[in-house]
């Protein structure tokens, strides 16, 4: 039933991982050039060393097989699943060398958080981090937000033959155009346009706040990347609270909403199909869900004396809701305020919003609106079938990049992923509780890690237990892969190492 990895499979998988590492070495040139331009010579040596390591390791893996050919599903799942860890290991090298992380595990946590666009950080003295190192954190967000495979394919790295298998293995099934490579290129172009416009607006706002032009450009670019990719890293330790700007928060809220919508749906608007955009199941689910959660959150905040002022409630509350549902992780309040000033009801609402997340095919994490919509529709099917005559055939459809039918297979897949998310939330929470953290905080933090949200209640810190930190790393990885790819990879590895049964022949 289960297929083992053969030596041929290992060579093919190693080849493609090598190609990705070599591509990643070019991404490392960005912070290297920034370091040279800013006269940061020590960070420049760190990135030069990392580039050298990436070239050696990538080339070694690349030549495990010269002509890889077409990838089968088993190989594609392995490449995609392992790519996030392998790339994160390479990305952690310059972070560790920066001296702003207590140990290699903290640097690895940061790199995993970066490429999975979780946005939780364990950096020490972020406000004095070099420009190059800060740039690297947001480069990781950009590459990871769009997807390692998507970014690599947009440069034509794998070609059509292997590209289709890798594209689908990253949890993407929808195409802007039939050609997979062209689809990834369109996604990359949309992202660059949005980030450019956002950077321009944020730069103007930062200059008005009194920043020097160069610093304003860097800070704005970093915030724009983090907002659109729903990453959550911030250039300053106080996150968005550092800027004390309503205008900046409004731009970021719009940016986060844009980032959490399926890329394919934007092409519907570009093609003039606005009606199809607003009929889409994900868009309708998002509108209903956010409306209900915002009202519940506002009601919960009214019980808090600190937020009795309507203006403060709208500013802080709405921003946190959008940051949570988009799984970005920006905070315009401190972690201490989140746990002490917010009512328990408001705290719970944020956790629930993070758990659901944004749209499929976007940069957001979480269970996703599409699955929630499908589960809701499947409940309708069940009720209708119970009320309908035995001879009747119940058909329920929905709109998502065209008209689709709710099938038992679709509902099963949605429920499976939903259940896996809930189980992972629970496991992470139990580990946190076992280390003595408050149950509410432990649940909140576990949801944030698995949903790649990054909003923290204060547990994520340089001094957190290493076992818990490792669990959080696994949760970020699993959440980014949406479990199916990861579980398939784990099963294949276990089966491959399991000894084969020997069939003996009885002698007469």
C-alpha positions in Angstrom: 0.0 0.0 0.0 2.7 2.5 1.0 5.6 3.2 -1.3 9.1 3.3 -0.1 11.7 5.8 -1.1 14.2 4.1 -3.4 17.8 5.3 -4.0 16.6 6.8 -7.2 13.9 8.8 -5.3 16.5 10.1 -2.9 18.7 11.3 -5.7 15.8 13.0 -7.5 14.6 14.7 -4.2 18.2 15.7 -3.4 18.6 17.2 -6.9 15.6 19.5 -6.6 16.5 20.5 -3.0 19.9 21.4 -4.3 18.3 23.5 -7.1 16.2 25.4 -4.4 19.3 26.0 -2.2 21.2 27.4 -5.2 18.3 29.7 -6.0 18.2 30.7 -2.3 21.9 31.6 -2.5 20.9 34.4 -5.0 18.3 35.6 -2.5 21.1 36.0 0.0 22.8 38.5 -2.3 20.0 41.0 -1.4 21.1 41.5 2.3 24.8 41.2 1.2 24.4 44.1 -1.2 22.5 46.1 1.4 25.3 45.4 3.9 27.9 46.7 1.4 25.9 49.8 0.6 25.4 50.6 4.3 29.0 50.0 5.2 28.0 47.0 7.5 31.1 45.0 6.9 30.7 42.4 9.6 27.2 41.4 8.4 28.5 41.4 4.8 31.0 38.7 5.8 28.2 36.6 7.4 26.2 36.7 4.2 29.2 36.0 2.0 30.0 32.9 4.1 26.4 31.7 4.0 26.3 32.2 0.2 29.5 30.1 0.0 27.9 27.3 2.1 24.7 27.4 0.1 26.6 27.1 -3.2 28.7 24.2 -2.0 25.7 22.3 -0.4 23.3 23.2 -3.3 25.8 22.1 -6.0 26.5 18.8 -4.2 22.8 18.0 -4.0 22.2 19.3 -7.5 24.6 16.8 -9.0 23.1 13.8 -7.3 21.2 13.5 -10.6 21.9 15.4 -13.7 18.7 14.7 -15.6 15.9 14.5 -13.0 13.0 14.3 -15.5 9.4 14.5 -14.4 8.6 14.3 -10.7 6.0 11.8 -9.4 3.6 12.8 -6.6 5.7 11.0 -4.0 8.9 12.8 -4.9 7.1 16.2 -5.2 5.6 15.9 -1.8 9.0 15.1 -0.3 10.8 18.0 -2.1 8.1 20.5 -0.9 7.9 19.2 2.6 11.7 19.2 3.2 12.4 22.4 1.3 10.9 24.6 4.1 13.2 23.0 6.7 16.3 22.9 4.5 15.9 26.5 3.4 15.2 27.6 7.0 18.5 25.9 8.1 20.4 27.9 5.5 18.6 31.1 6.3 19.4 30.7 10.0 23.2 30.8 9.5 23.6 34.6 9.1 21.0 35.2 11.8 23.0 33.2 14.3 26.2 34.9 13.3 24.6 38.3 13.9 24.9 37.8 17.7 21.3 38.8 18.3 20.1 35.3 19.0 20.9 33.4 22.2 21.6 30.0 20.5 21.4 28.3 17.1 17.9 27.0 17.9 16.6 30.6 18.4 18.1 31.5 15.0 16.4 28.5 13.4 13.1 29.4 15.1 13.4 32.9 13.6 14.1 31.6 10.1 11.2 29.1 10.3 9.0 31.9 11.5 10.2 34.1 8.6 9.8 31.6 5.7 6.4 30.4 7.0 5.3 34.0 7.5 4.4 33.4 11.1 6.1 36.5 12.3 6.9 35.4 15.9 10.3 36.6 16.9 12.9 35.7 19.5 15.5 38.3 18.4 17.4 40.1 21.1 17.6 43.9 20.9 15.7 44.2 17.6 16.0 48.0 17.5 19.7 47.7 17.0 19.7 44.9 14.5 21.7 45.8 11.4 20.0 47.0 8.2 21.2 43.9 6.3 19.9 41.4 8.9 16.6 43.2 9.1 16.4 43.1 5.3 17.0 39.4 5.4 14.1 38.8 7.7 11.7 40.4 5.2 13.3 38.7 2.2 12.4 35.5 4.0 8.8 36.8 4.4 8.5 37.6 0.7 9.9 34.2 -0.5 7.9 32.2 2.0 4.7 34.3 1.7 4.4 33.7 -2.0 5.7 30.1 -1.5 9.2 28.7 -2.1 8.0 26.7 -5.1 6.0 29.6 -6.6 8.9 32.0 -6.3 11.4 29.5 -7.8 9.0 28.6 -10.6 8.4 32.3 -11.5 12.1 32.3 -12.5 11.5 29.2 -14.7 13.6 27.1 -12.4 11.9 23.7 -12.8 10.2 23.9 -16.2 6.8 22.6 -17.1 7.5 18.9 -16.5 8.4 19.1 -12.8 6.7 22.4 -12.1 3.1 21.1 -12.2 3.8 18.4 -9.6 5.6 20.8 -7.3 3.0 23.5 -7.7 0.2 21.2 -6.5 2.3 19.7 -3.8 2.5 23.1 -2.1 -1.3 23.0 -1.6 -2.1 25.0 -4.8 -4.6 23.7 -7.3 -5.9 26.9 -9.0 -4.2 28.4 -12.0 -4.5 32.0 -13.3 -3.7 30.6 -16.7 -3.3 26.9 -17.8 0.5 27.3 -17.8 1.8 26.8 -14.3 5.0 28.8 -14.9 3.0 31.8 -16.2 0.6 31.5 -13.3 3.5 31.9 -10.8 4.9 34.8 -12.8 1.5 36.6 -12.7 1.3 36.0 -8.9 4.8 37.5 -8.5 4.0 40.6 -10.6 0.8 41.3 -8.6 2.8 41.1 -5.4 5.5 43.5 -6.6 2.9 46.1 -7.8 1.1 46.0 -4.5 4.3 46.2 -2.4 5.6 49.1 -4.5 2.4 51.1 -4.1 2.3 50.4 -0.3 6.0 51.3 0.1 5.4 54.7 -1.6 2.4 55.5 0.7 4.2 54.3 3.9 7.3 56.2 3.0 5.4 59.5 2.8 3.8 58.7 6.2 7.1 57.8 7.8 8.7 61.1 6.5 5.9 63.0 8.0 6.6 61.2 11.3 10.1 62.7 11.2 12.2 59.9 9.8 15.1 60.5 7.5 14.3 59.6 3.9 16.6 56.6 3.6 15.4 55.1 6.9 11.8 55.9 6.0 12.2 53.9 2.7 13.7 50.9 4.4 11.1 50.8 7.1 8.3 51.3 4.7 9.5 48.6 2.3 9.9 46.1 5.2 6.4 46.9 6.6 4.9 46.6 3.1 6.5 43.2 2.5 5.4 42.0 5.9 1.9 43.3 5.6 1.2 41.9 2.1 2.8 38.5 2.8 0.8 38.5 6.1 4.2 37.8 7.8 4.2 39.9 10.9 7.8 40.7 11.4 8.3 44.4 12.3 11.6 46.4 12.0 11.1 47.7 15.6 10.7 45.8 18.8 7.4 47.6 19.6 5.9 46.4 16.3 3.3 48.8 14.8 2.9 50.5 18.2 6.3 52.1 17.7 4.9 54.4 15.0 1.8 55.8 16.8 0.3 56.6 13.4 -3.4 56.1 12.5 -2.6 56.6 8.8 0.1 54.0 8.8 -2.2 51.5 10.6 -4.9 52.1 7.9 -2.5 51.5 5.1 -1.4 48.3 6.8 -5.0 47.1 7.4 -5.8 47.5 3.7 -2.5 45.7 2.8 -3.3 42.8 5.1 -6.7 42.4 3.6 -5.3 42.4 0.1 -2.7 39.8 1.1 -5.3 37.4 2.6 -7.4 37.2 -0.6 -6.8 34.4 -3.1 -4.4 35.5 -5.8 -6.5 33.9 -8.6 -9.5 36.0 -7.6 -7.6 39.2 -8.4 -7.4 38.1 -12.0 -11.2 38.0 -12.0 -11.2 41.7 -11.3 -8.4 42.4 -13.8 -10.5 40.6 -16.4 -13.6 42.7 -15.5 -15.4 39.9 -13.8 -16.2 41.8 -10.6 -19.5 39.9 -10.1 -17.6 36.6 -10.1 -15.3 38.0 -7.4 -18.1 39.0 -5.1 -20.0 35.7 -5.7 -17.0 33.7 -4.7 -17.6 31.4 -1.6 -14.4 32.6 0.1 -15.2 36.3 -0.3 -18.8 35.8 1.0 -17.5 33.6 3.9 -14.9 36.3 4.7 -17.4 39.1 4.8 -19.9 37.2 7.0 -17.2 35.9 9.3 -15.4 39.2 9.8 -18.7 41.0 10.4 -19.8 38.6 13.1 -16.4 38.4 14.7 -15.9 42.2 14.7 -19.3 42.7 16.4 -18.5 40.0 19.0 -15.1 41.5 19.6 -16.5 45.0 20.0 -19.1 43.7 22.5 -16.3 42.0 24.4 -14.2 45.2 24.5 -17.0 47.3 25.9 -16.7 45.3 29.1 -13.1 46.6 29.4 -12.7 49.9 31.1 -9.5 50.8 29.2 -11.4 50.6 25.9 -14.5 52.4 26.9 -13.5 55.2 24.5 -15.0 54.5 21.1 -12.1 55.8 19.1 -9.5 53.8 21.0 -11.8 50.7 20.8 -12.1 51.0 17.0 -8.5 51.8 16.4 -7.0 49.0 18.6 -9.7 46.5 18.2 -10.2 46.6 14.4 -6.5 46.5 13.7 -6.0 43.5 16.0 -8.9 41.7 14.3 -7.6 42.3 10.8 -4.1 41.3 11.9 -5.4 38.1 13.5 -7.7 37.0 10.7 -5.0 37.7 8.0 -2.6 35.8 10.3 -0.2 38.7 10.0 0.7 39.2 13.6 1.2 42.9 13.7 0.4 44.3 17.1 -0.6 47.9 18.0 -0.8 46.9 21.7 1.8 45.2 23.9 1.6 41.5 24.7 1.1 42.5 28.3 -2.0 44.6 27.3 -3.2 41.7 25.3 -3.4 39.4 28.3 -4.2 41.9 31.0 -6.2 44.8 29.5 -8.3 42.8 27.0 -11.2 40.9 28.5 -11.1 37.1 28.4 -13.9 37.2 25.7 -11.9 39.6 23.5 -8.8 37.4 23.9 -10.8 34.3 22.9 -12.2 36.0 19.8 -8.7 36.8 18.5 -7.7 33.2 19.0 -10.7 31.9 17.1 -10.1 34.4 14.3 -6.5 33.3 14.0 -7.5 29.7 13.9 -9.8 30.2 10.9 -7.3 32.4 9.0 -7.7 33.8 5.5 -8.3 32.6 1.9 -6.7 29.6 0.2 -4.2 30.4 -2.5 -3.2 33.5 -0.5 -0.3 34.3 1.9 -2.5 33.8 4.9 -2.4 30.7 7.2 -5.1 29.0 9.3 -7.9 26.6 8.4 -9.0 28.9 5.5 -12.3 30.4 4.5 -12.8 27.9 1.6 -12.8 24.9 4.0 -15.1 26.7 6.5 -17.5 27.5 3.6 -17.4 23.9 2.3 -18.0 22.5 5.8 -21.0 24.9 6.2 -22.3 23.9 2.8 -21.9 20.2 3.6 -24.0 20.6 6.7 -26.7 22.1 4.5 -26.4 19.0 2.3 -26.8 16.7 5.3 -29.9 18.6 6.5 -31.5 18.6 3.1 -30.8 14.9 2.6 -32.4 14.1 6.0 -35.6 16.1 5.0 -35.7 14.9 1.3 -37.6 11.8 0.1 -35.5 8.7 -0.4 -35.6 8.9 -4.1 -34.5 12.6 -4.3 -30.9 13.5 -5.1 -29.7 16.6 -3.2 -27.3 18.9 -5.1 -25.7 21.9 -3.4 -23.2 24.1 -5.4 -21.0 27.0 -4.7 -18.9 29.6 -6.6 -15.2 29.5 -6.5 -13.3 30.2 -9.8 -16.5 28.9 -11.5 -19.4 26.8 -10.4 -18.6 23.7 -8.3 -20.6 21.0 -6.5 -20.3 20.0 -2.9 -19.1 16.4 -3.1 -18.5 13.9 -0.3 -14.8 13.8 -1.2 -14.6 17.6 -1.0 -16.3 17.7 2.4 -14.2 14.8 3.7 -10.9 16.6 2.7 -12.1 19.9 4.3 -13.1 18.1 7.6 -9.8 16.1 7.7 -7.7 19.3 7.5 -10.0 21.0 10.0 -9.6 18.1 12.4 -5.8 18.0 12.0 -5.6 21.8 12.8 -7.7 21.3 16.0 -5.6 18.3 17.1 -2.4 20.3 16.6 -3.8 23.3 18.4 -4.6 21.0 21.3 -1.1 19.3 21.3 0.7 22.6 21.4 -1.5 23.9 24.1 -1.0 20.8 26.3 2.8 21.1 26.0 2.6 24.8 27.0 0.4 23.9 30.0 2.9 21.1 31.0 5.6 23.8 31.2 3.5 25.7 33.7 2.0 28.4 31.4 -1.6 29.6 31.9 -4.0 27.4 29.9 -5.6 30.4 28.1 -2.2 31.7 27.0 -1.0 28.2 26.0 -4.0 27.7 23.8 -3.6 31.2 22.3 0.1 30.7 21.5 -0.5 27.2 20.0 -3.2 28.6 17.7 -0.9 31.5 16.7 2.0 29.1 15.8 0.0 26.5 13.9 -2.0 29.2 12.0 1.2 31.1 11.2 -0.3 34.1 12.8 2.5 35.3 15.1 0.4 37.3 17.5 2.0 36.4 20.8 0.7 36.5 24.4 4.2 36.5 25.7 5.2 32.9 25.8 7.4 33.1 22.7 10.6 34.6 24.0 14.3 33.9 24.0 14.0 32.2 27.4 11.1 29.8 26.6 11.7 26.1 27.1 13.6 24.5 24.2 11.2 21.5 23.9 8.3 24.0 23.6 10.3 26.0 21.1 10.8 22.8 19.1 7.1 22.0 19.2 6.3 25.5 18.0 8.8 25.1 15.1 7.0 21.9 14.1 3.6 23.6 14.4 4.7 26.5 12.1 6.0 23.9 9.5 2.9 21.8 9.7 0.6 24.8 9.4 2.4 26.2 6.4 2.2 22.9 4.6 -1.5 22.4 5.8 -0.6 18.9 7.1 -1.3 16.7 4.1 2.1 17.2 2.5 3.8 16.9 5.9 1.9 13.7 7.0 2.5 12.1 3.6 6.2 12.8 3.9 6.4 11.4 7.5 4.6 8.2 6.5 6.9 7.7 3.5 10.0 8.2 5.6 8.8 5.8 8.3 7.8 3.2 5.7 11.2 3.5 4.0 13.1 2.8 7.2 10.8 -0.1 8.2 12.4 -3.5 7.5 10.9 -5.5 4.7 9.1 -8.7 5.6 11.0 -11.8 4.5 8.8 -14.4 2.9 10.3 -17.8 3.7 9.7 -21.0 1.8 9.1 -24.2 3.8 11.3 -27.0 2.8 9.5 -30.3 2.3 
